[in-house]
């Protein structure tokens, strides 16, 4: 049986979406992965583009409010921003909560090339973190 993982951030537009796509792609045989936000918006086109560079398609993802998952049990709840950590609801069962804050690439203001570079860096940082979380999957 796959472990259920919920990844949360504020907007569910970049960090948690990239994390969901990466964990599903890299270790989907071990985890059932979901993501949500405390104030969902829309999936950022930059996140879709940098994930596509790795062969991971999140183009069909949509931002979801954390309340969508109310009453569901998870094995792990990962928060990837401080705001989500502070406002994360309680989920039934014995969910292990793990927090690691990442820079919000959606907040970076610069040229398109500079923005894409920040999205790539954050994507790569999240992937390395998830590899540690997943105990070295590839």
Secondary structure by P-SEA (a helix, b strand, c coil): cbbbbbbbccccccaaaaaaaaaaaacccccbbbbbccccccccaaaaaaaaaaccccccbbbbcccccccccccbbbbccaaaaaaccccccbbbbbbbbccccccccccaaaaaaaaaaaaaaaaaaaaaaacccc
